[in-house]
Amino acid sequence: MIKFHRYELKVSIRNIRREANDQLKSMQKSKEISEDDEKKFEKVVQKYTDDHIKKIDDKIISKEKEI
């Protein structure tokens, strides 16, 4: 049960990352941001994604130890 929730949370976070990257691409195409800025922000989005997935993993591991 817990592993299913972990999977669902990770999928949700990855969907948010995809939406953010799609928005960055759209902004770059419409010249709202430069290509360099797009790449820089993609790295920031990836870092947040990685950080949140690690937090989820840490919480799940902690809960599994409790049980």
N, C-alpha and C positions, 0 to 999 in steps of 0.2 A: 504494500500500500504506500509506504513512504517513498519507495523507489519510483513509483508511478508519479507521485507528486513532484519529485525531483525532476523527472523527465518533463513534465508539463511546465514547470517553472522555467527550465532551461529553454524550452521551445518558445515560451512567451518572450523571454529576454532576447533570444535570437531574432524573433519577429520584429521586436522594437529596433534592434540593430539594423535589420534590413530596411525598415521604413525610414530610419534616420539616414542611412546611406543613399536610399532612393531620393530622399529630399535634397541631400547634398548634390547629387548628380543633376537633379533638376535645376537647382540654383546655379550650378556651374554652367549648364547649357544655356540658361537665360542670362548669363554673364553677371549674376549678382555676386558671385565669388569667383576667385581665380582657381585655376587647376591646382596650383600649389596649396591654396587654402582648403580645397576639397580633400586633398590627400592628408593634410595635417588634421583636419577634423575627423576624417575616417579613422585615423590612428587614435584620436581621443575617444571616439565612440567604441572602438575595439577595446581600449583599456578599461572603460567603464563596463563593457560587456564581460570581460575577463574577471574583473573585480567582483561583480555581482554573482557570477557563476561560482567563483571560489567561495563567496559568503554562503551561498546556498549549499554547496558541498560540505562546508564546515558545519553548518547548522544540522544538516541531515546526519552527518557522522556523529555529531554530539547527541542527537536524539536517538540514533540507533544504539549508542552505548548506554543510554538511560534505560532503554527497553531491554 
